């Protein structure tokens, strides 16, 4: 996996160091050389999501192996390319192969490694992805200097060959079961939109924006993009749910990465020809010249989380964008032929600082805007945004460089023969290559080409400055908001950077939440008392918050994003959301709560609580403290499945505890019940005629019970189970201790319930002695502690489900409102905001 990923990443950066050699080898213009680089990136960016979805549905291993073969053939063809056209074709094919490799490598890792090893595996994946670019540049530079540019393709080919051999032997096949059809329309529209827009942006500065081909590509790309958005909004199972962009953090984070990687790719396109063509440096020396910028970027990225904690996500992003823009101004203003490396070094360092400060919070904005079960979408969006940004940056800034160079050198070519002038006009590399034919005017041609290149560079950098300016304005207006405005007490006076309503001794912070909870910490202690703090942002907690918001009670929801059903493929039996991923329900809940100004949702965990003076004091995991007149516990419970190899990775998918929630998706397949009773086995026959009761060595059924099972056609298997077997989250068979197996594609297992939080115990709440509900509650979900309510799985005594939790949350919230209205000691009108 890691060798394949390194080959993909190295191929992105490898050709940058050989621009001059490629131009001379194929007698190619600067525009054509840019297509050598961009053809790969465009194909990769356009196909990342569609092919990732194909691998998830139809098998990751076949897609990976096909991609490795295609990438290897295309890489070999690139090394042997006889013409510029052939080279571009091989780069497109390599991009297609890379798109089959890159997302599948991460999918295979996340689906193959157990939970306790997955984080380390993903960390290594990220490190290889980051280091592959540097390794590719240094290895390519050495090969260019010591051998030939054709050997650039040797390293990726060797890595791919080794990866193919290892993958055939070691990589397991896995896929996700889905009843929904593949989004072919969305895939085609996304590919057309990306390809056409990048083509138009590349060709516009070269041939003019009114050129027919440019206009056709631009209009076609815009139409395809609009069509993609409209198409995805109508799909039950879209390739990419564009509605997630309503979240400010995800939208601003994605746009920030798009702009930054575009500018960064454009800078790299410019720097290597400057070092090699203007300064006359070798490929290795040119690559070493980039290290100061890379080092500053790495240090800034490491410091960025501290800045986010101190200033907040939006302020940190704005600071980084502003610094990067200043760096571009410095570079555009100071670059010169005479100044050499010193004229660009300050700008490089400042740009590296700004980009390092911005990329970390931008990536964090994307990942934190989506719940845990949607981190795969966040990763795909993050990768696609970077690749698409790089493609746009190479196309736009590279094309501006080419057109600026051509416009600047043309007036100086009148003294040269047309044969020399036409070649020199193509780019600095071809100008330097044809200079010896100019005889005594050779140095004049070289000087003109170098100065023209610098002038074109400056023009492209000023466009980068404008792009950063637009990004700065967008993030300033639409960037992430603070999770809670500041409320600071100084000398007995309450000061705030936001709106704070003061009602006697009470300070209320009425804030409208984002469409999803935020992880940003409060940068001071909030004084005052909430009407109700809802602990837990699952189905019960969000339902309760909705009712409380409609009653205009100031409500704080503290969500740890640890819903017990977060691993499930879909919600079963919930009207309006039947079969849809749990994340969709929670996102809809967050978006609806955003309409209620008295409700604030934030990410965190309540770690301690106490009762005193008629209010509850709660402490969060970040050290902040809040007080509340009422507390509604909706922390839920953890369902602890039996300790059997193969259960954990399939939990909520093909291994489940509730047939009403999950059996429908597995209907008419061989199903089983683990160590269950007769009634559970007979119940499972509602969904399949092929049901087996797996006794797992502990068989204590009487003759009457066995007779009922036999009469119903339920098989009984007494053998001891060794493990469950199947690709990814799918189950294929139950394997016994003797090595034999029995076909089974869905297994109903017993699960013990465990409270997720000890907060109830800290508050002195009694646990239930009977039933499934861990806490004792009355019909209105009141606990034995006055002012504390428990809803959701904490307070349900029969058949916990999302539908039941929603109903319980609403009922408990109504009881909270009733308590506050009838309690004269705390009766206060809600502050309008």
Protein Blocks (a to p, Z undefined) as FASTA:
>chain_A
ZZmmmmmmmmmmmmmmmmmmmmmmnopafklmmmmmmmmmmmmmmmmmmmmmmmmmnopk
lmmmmmmmmmmmmmmmmmmocbfklmmmmmmmmmmmmmmmmmmmmmmmmmmpcfklmmmm
mmmmmmmmmmmmmmmmmmmmmmmmmmcmklmmmmmmmmmmmmmmmmmmmmccdddddfbd
cdfklmmmmmmmmmmmmmmmmmmmmnopkbmklmmmmmmmmmmmmmmmmmmmmpmbdfba
fklmmpmklmmmmmmmmmmmmmmmmmmmmmmmmmmmmnopafklmmmmmmmmmmmmmmmm
mmmmmmmmmnojklmmmmmmmmmmmmmmmmmmmgcfklmmmlmmmmmmmmmmmmmmmmmm
mmmmmmmmpcfklmmmmmmmmmmmmmmmmmmmmmmmmmmmmmmmmmmmmmmmmmpcfklm
mmmmnomklmmmmmmmnommmmmmmmmmmmmmmmmmmmmmmmmmmmmmmmmmmmmmmmcc
dfbdcdddeehiacdfbdcddehjbccddddddfbdcfbdcfbdcedjdfbdcedjbfkl
mmmmmmmmmnopacddddehiafklmpmbdehiahigoiafklmmmmmmmmmmmpmkbcc
dedddfbdcdeehiacdddfkopacddfbdcdfebpaddddddehklmmgoilgcfbfkl
mmmmmgoiacddehiafklmmmmmmmocbdcddekhpacbdfklmmmmmmnopacdfbdc
fbdcdehjbcfbdcdfkopacddfbdcdddddddfbfklmmnopacdfedjblbdcdfko
pafbehiacehjllpcghpafklmmmmmmmmmmmmmmmmmmmmklgccdddZZ
